[in-house]
Amino acid sequence: MNDFVEDERGLLGYQIFSLDKKKKDAGEKETYFTEEIIAQIMKYGRNLAEIQANGNVRDAVITIPSYFDREKRLMMQQSAEMAGLSVL
């Protein structure tokens, strides 16, 4: 994690883990991985689009910063799949 994330960790109401996919304990109900948080945001956006389109939205084009490496790009794709979106 970068220095900014390390500095902000204590101020958040949730825990942040690095992308090494640590397993969640059964008692940790309020612990989320980055992909899960992004998926929730994407679900919210999909729901807004469905309301506006008055129908189902399943396909999406997601733009990401050019400085994202392969791992971060795959994380975004996994998040979209969790949100029920098919991405290009």
FENRA-V923679 format. One record per run of one state. SS is the DSSP state (h for helix, s for strand, l for the rest). FROM is the first residue (numbers start at 0). TO is the last residue. If there is no record, write none. Layout:
ss=<SS & SS>
from=<FROM & FROM>
to=<TO & TO>
This chain:
ss=<l & h & l & s & l & s & l & h & l & s & l & h & l & s & l>
from=<0 & 2 & 11 & 14 & 15 & 30 & 31 & 33 & 53 & 58 & 60 & 69 & 82 & 85 & 87>
to=<1 & 10 & 13 & 14 & 29 & 30 & 32 & 52 & 57 & 59 & 68 & 81 & 84 & 86 & 87>
